[in-house]
């Protein structure tokens, strides 16, 4: 039973971790997923900052306190 388990484990390792295509996909996913998350966060912050700057410029043109 133990020999069968060792053989099964070795076969699984050969088919997955030692497979170049699987490793290329795994490395690509490990690299791309954080980039996509960071890009989404940075884009959201950029849009918020852009709206804030636009509101500040409008506020300077049309102040609420008219004397």
LINSUL-V208777 format. One record per pair of residues at least 24 apart in sequence whose ideal C-beta (glycine too) atoms are under 7 Angstrom apart, sorted by sequence separation. I is the first residue (numbers start at 1). J is the second residue. If there is no record, write none. Layout:
BEGIN
i: {I;I}
j: {J;J}
END
This chain:
BEGIN
none
END
